[in-house]
């Protein structure tokens, strides 16, 4: 940020002549991104692949990889929320490695994909800052994490103007995703001093953004993008924990936006940390008190609900618990987990 977008994109794309532009189905036009890139890329050969859905599927990224492979770009320009950015990384890797998705997941040394210029269109995923690509297996109603060291974007460009077309619900749902990255990374068993410093900084920024919004100063998109990128760097070091595993159930089985799902489940997660004696929780509370907000109260009032009500009832709670506990994310949670613990904090 601090640069005019088109001139900066022109500078970053100068070494490349064939660029594959990968976006979602509507956001790239609605946000003004397509119009914004035209002056910068007017002399380039372009391929547009705009079929990325929310929670991109193996089938979509496989199809996109085929088109990108035929086009043979020397750069990929990715725009959108976590879905298009994650999909672009997967498409890039699959285009360079013509393997079925399942085989690529276990490949030891895949060929490097074309360099990626990542432009986030939301403020939650942090995908522009890491090598993760979360792709949906629609047959199994599950999420898979394709990752490789050569999947990092070459550049991340944060332009807050592209968030202007989003509703407050979308902006905050994605911001809550960033918050969950920060808090989960901070308490994770895999955390370290460096990731802790980044996580606390992101937490402080997000609390301040919420406080400003409550105070009538609007949504600070520039700070939200920054906080999201910092939180994206946190999970590069730590991964996530049970909160993400729980949220995946609501997203994959109930169609709830990923960030909103994490937000609805946050209060129960914080209570689990408290009951489990996680000392780091007090540092988060200190930041919350300094900002003068109550994050869980804000979420309840913002969505008009919290927890599992309306999404998971007594008949399918066991399925919710077993699914969540089976995910690898759960192993990094700093408390003892069991179906009984989940029932204590989430059953209603």
HELIX and SHEET records of a PDB file:
HELIX    1   1 UNK A    5  UNK A   13  1                                   9    
HELIX    2   2 UNK A   27  UNK A   30  1                                   4    
HELIX    3   3 UNK A   33  UNK A   38  1                                   6    
HELIX    4   4 UNK A   58  UNK A   71  1                                  14    
HELIX    5   5 UNK A   82  UNK A   96  1                                  15    
HELIX    6   6 UNK A  101  UNK A  105  1                                   5    
HELIX    7   7 UNK A  127  UNK A  129  5                                   3    
HELIX    8   8 UNK A  149  UNK A  151  5                                   3    
HELIX    9   9 UNK A  160  UNK A  163  5                                   4    
HELIX   10  10 UNK A  168  UNK A  187  1                                  20    
HELIX   11  11 UNK A  193  UNK A  214  1                                  22    
HELIX   12  12 UNK A  221  UNK A  238  1                                  18    
HELIX   13  13 UNK A  242  UNK A  254  1                                  13    
HELIX   14  14 UNK A  258  UNK A  275  1                                  18    
HELIX   15  15 UNK A  281  UNK A  291  1                                  11    
HELIX   16  16 UNK A  295  UNK A  303  1                                   9    
HELIX   17  17 UNK A  317  UNK A  326  1                                  10    
HELIX   18  18 UNK A  328  UNK A  332  5                                   5    
HELIX   19  19 UNK A  339  UNK A  346  1                                   8    
SHEET    1   A 5 UNK A  45  UNK A  52  0                                        
SHEET    2   A 5 UNK A  18  UNK A  24  1                                        
SHEET    3   A 5 UNK A  75  UNK A  80  1                                        
SHEET    4   A 5 UNK A 115  UNK A 120  1                                        
SHEET    5   A 5 UNK A 155  UNK A 156  1                                        
SHEET    1   B 2 UNK A 132  UNK A 137  0                                        
SHEET    2   B 2 UNK A 142  UNK A 147 -1                                        
END                                                                             
